[in-house]
């Protein structure tokens, strides 16, 4: 893309920023969230510029990107809320009093996840926490779906082994009187 074409693209996109901000604010009802949404929209648009149909309606394309990012973000928040609810229920089951043991257990699991290789950790978090499908995860990481399934399987197996090692029998303590 030539220098003049880049300037023209930037000028056209910049002219649409106020309208994008208004739309984003009407969706979020929060100025900071709206600004973040517009920034994400523009970043996404610049990254996808080469795939855009040159004769298409730029305004409609940008509004569609913004709206899709908003919907995706809301879905992600809903998935995260459901996951947190499940974790809370798990903690209540694990320790009836909801005491410090559940907090310790969650911290241990998070620590174990942090020890996984980056590739396995990314797949585990995208699929298990963010709720992305294997296909979406493959697209995000730019790897084949089979690689996602393999990394997920290896990551889960590694976490399973770590959990089993933690539950190894403990030597009985001697009572001192």
Residue, then its C-alpha position, 0 to 999 in steps of 0.5 A: x500500500x502506497x504512502x498516499x493510500x495509507x494517508x487516505x485510509x487513515x483520514x477516512x477512518x479518523x473521520x468515523x471515530x466520533x460516530x464509532x465512539x457514540x455507538x460504542x458509548x450507547x452500547x457500553x454506557x461507559x466512556x472508558x469502555x467505549x474508548x477501549x472498544x473503539x481502539x480495539x475496533x480500529x486495531x482489528x480493522x487495520x489488521x484486517x485491512x488487506x482482507x477487506x473488500x475495497x469497494x465495500x462501505x467502510x462505515x458499515x464495515x467498522x460498525x460491524x467490527x465494533x458491534x461484533x467485538x462488543x458482543x464477543x466481549x459480553x459473551x466472554x464476560x458471561x463465560x467468565x462469570x459462569x466459570x467463577x460461579x463454578x469455581x465458587x461452588x467447587x470451593x464450597x463442595x471441597x470445604x464445607x465451611x468455605x474456609x481457607x482450604x478452598x483458597x489454597x486449593x485454587x492457588x495451587x491449581x493456578x500455580x500448576x497451570x503457570x508451570x505448564x509450557x506456554x503453548x499448553x497453558x495458552x490452549x488450556x486457558x483459551x478452551x477451558x477458561x475463555x470457552x473458545x472452540x478448538x477451531x477458534x483457538x486454532x485461529x487465535x494461535x494460528x495452528x492446526x486444530x489437531x495441534x490444539x487438541x494435542x496441546x490441550x490433551x498434554x496440558x490436561x494430562x500434565x495437570x492430572x499428574x501434578x494433582x496426583x503427585x500432590x495427593x500422594x500418601x503422607x507419612x503418619x505423624x507421631x504424637x508427642x505427649 
